């Protein structure tokens, strides 16, 4: 890496894909590269290989990185921990900052990079009849999306009602079709749907290049309790 270059490596393992991306700023220009491997599960077995393939493709090594970005959830409890642990370990070994962003924010960044502006609802299917969702306002690219609601876990019906309050709305994420289907007749007829199930990491890497360094590592964002709970019969009694 030359002194003129800043390089951010971004990764997401919280959703269905193992997604990685690079943003390289040199001489005032930013270039992007990314890879996504649709898995469902098994992110831990593939993440390091995907990162290495991405870096090799640009003739880069880990020592060339300036910072790392990682999604913090909401999403798969196991998956997001894989990504965060990897990002923290790399940042510690390389002595570079790690920047965290929610998967909902990452979806908003993806929509912004695709040219969308104005209000957007980002929705992830949380299973168990729930949706993870949050609303943002998208400005011009280079201006970070502005959250206009908290990230929450609600039913599709509840989010559909909130969507109807926006005169012009874009919806994105694998939970968006569930929200649209739950909306009253024709109440979202003017809404735009982006068929994106998981965020691309090039947009997250580009955003993270300009984010201030944090003094503490990013923590997981959990919007509900884990699906898997210890069985009472398996619990260990403490004396």
N, C-alpha and C positions, 0 to 999 in steps of 0.2 A: 504494500500500500504506500503510495506517495503521500507527501504532506498535504497535497491539495485534495485528497480524497477523504470522504466520510462514507462509511459503509455500515448499513444496518441490516441485520439478519432477523427476520420475523418468523414466528412459528405458531401454529394452532393445532392442538390435539383434543380440544374440548368437544368437538362436534363429530360428524360422521367421517370426515376426511382427515388425513395427515397432511397438512398444508404448510409449505415453507416459502419464504420469499426474500428477495434482496432489493435494497434501494441503494444505489451508488451515486453520490454527488461528487462531481469533478468539474472544475472550471465553470462553475455556475449552472451546470446541467445535471439533471437527475435521470438515471436509467433504471428500469425495473426488470426483475426476472422472478419467476415463481414456478412452483410445482405443486400439484395436489394429487393425492392417492386416496381414492374412495375406499374406506375400509369397514366402517361400522364399529369394529373393535380391533385390538392388536396394534395400537399406535406405538407402544414401547418397542416392539420388535422392528419397526420400520423407520422410526424418526431419524436416528443417526445416519442411516443409509441415505435417506432423502436429503438431509442437510449436506452430506458429503458430495452427493451428485450435483446439487445446486452450486456449491462452491467450486467444485472441479470444472463445471461448465464455463465458469468465468475466470478460470485460472487463479482462484483465490484460496487462501488457507484461513483457518480460524484466527491466526495472529493478525490478519489484515482487518478484522472487524473493529468498528468504533463503538458500537452498541448493539444490544439485542432487544427485540420486542416480543412479547408473548401475550396470548389471550389468557384471561383469568377466570373465564366463565361468564354467565352460567352455561352449563352443559353437562357432559358426562363427568361424574365425580372422579372416576378413575382416570379418564382421559386428560382432564385439565391438570391434574396433579403431575402426570407424566411430562406435559409441556412445561409447566412452571418449574419443576425440579431440574429439568434439562437446561432451561434458560438460566436459572440461578447458578447452576454448577459451571456452565460455560462463562458466565459473567465473572464469577469469582476467580476462576482459573486464569482468565484473560485480563482481569482488573479493568473491566469496562462496565458501564451502567446497563441495567435491564429496565425496560419500560413496559408497564402493564396496561392493557386495555380490555374492556369487556368484549365478549363475542358480539353483543348488540352494537357496541360502538364500531367494531370491525365491519359489521354489515353496513352500517351507515357510511363508513368510509368507502366501502366498495361501491355503493350506490352513487356517492359523490364523484368518484373516479369515473363512473359510467356516464356522468353528465347530468345526473338528477339534482334538482334544486327544490327548495321549499320544505314542507313538512313530510316526514317519513316515519312509518311505523315499522320497527324491526321486531320480528317474531320468530321464536324457536319452539318447536314442538317439545314440550317437557314430559310428554306421556302422562298417564294417570289423569287424563282429562284436564290438563293444565297447559298453559302457554307461558313461556318467558317472553316478556315484551318491554319495549321502551320507545318513546317518541323523541325525535330529534328534528331540528331545523338545519337544512343544508344550505350553505352559502357557496360562494365561488371556491373552486379548488385552491387549496393553500390556506383556507380558513377552516379550522376544525369544526366538525358538526357540534351544534349546541343542544344539549339535552333539555327537553321541555317537560319531562316527567321522570319519575324514578324508575329504575329497573324493577319489575315485579313479576310474580307468578300469579296468573289469574286464569279464569276459564276463557274459552274462545268467545262466548257470549258477552262477557264483560268487556273484553278488548274490542269486540265489534261495536258495542255501544259507544265506546270512546272514539272509535274511528269515524263514526257518523258526525261527530262534532267538527270535523275538518272539511272545509269546502273543496279542498284539492289535496289529495294525499297519495303518496307512494307507499306500497307495502313490499317488504322483502323478507326472505327467510323461509325455512321449511314449515313454519307455523302460520305463515300468511294465508295459504289456501284454507286452513281451518277457520281462521278469523273471518275471511270473506264469506265462507259457506254459512257461518253463524249470523251474518248480518241480516237485518230485516230486508224484505224485498226492495231491490233497487236502491237501497240506501248508500251503497258503495259503487254505484254505477259509474261515477266519475273518477274513481280511484285507479291508480296504475299499479300493476303487479309486476315485480321483477322476479323472474324464476331463478333465484339464487338460493341454494340450500345452505351453503357454508361460505364464509368470506374468503376472498383471495388475499394472500399475504403481501403482495406487492404494495397495495394501498396502505396497509398497516405499517410496513417498513418505511414508506415515504413519509407518513405522518410522524412516525417516531423519530425521524431524523431531527425534527425541530422541537420535540418535546423537551422540557427541562429535566435534568437529571434528578432522580429521587434519592433521598438519603436512606430510604428503607426499601427492601425488595418487595415487589408486588405480592399481595396475598390473594388467595382464591376468593371468588365471589359466589357464595351459595345463597340461593333464593328460597330454598326449602331443605328439609332434612334429607339425608341419604335414603335411596330406595332400599338398600340392603341394610338390615339391622341384625345384630347378634341374636341368635335364638336363646331363649331363657335357659334351655337345657344345656347350652354350650357355655354359658357365662361362668367366669371364674370367680369363686367366692374369695373375698378379701378378709383376712383375719384382723 
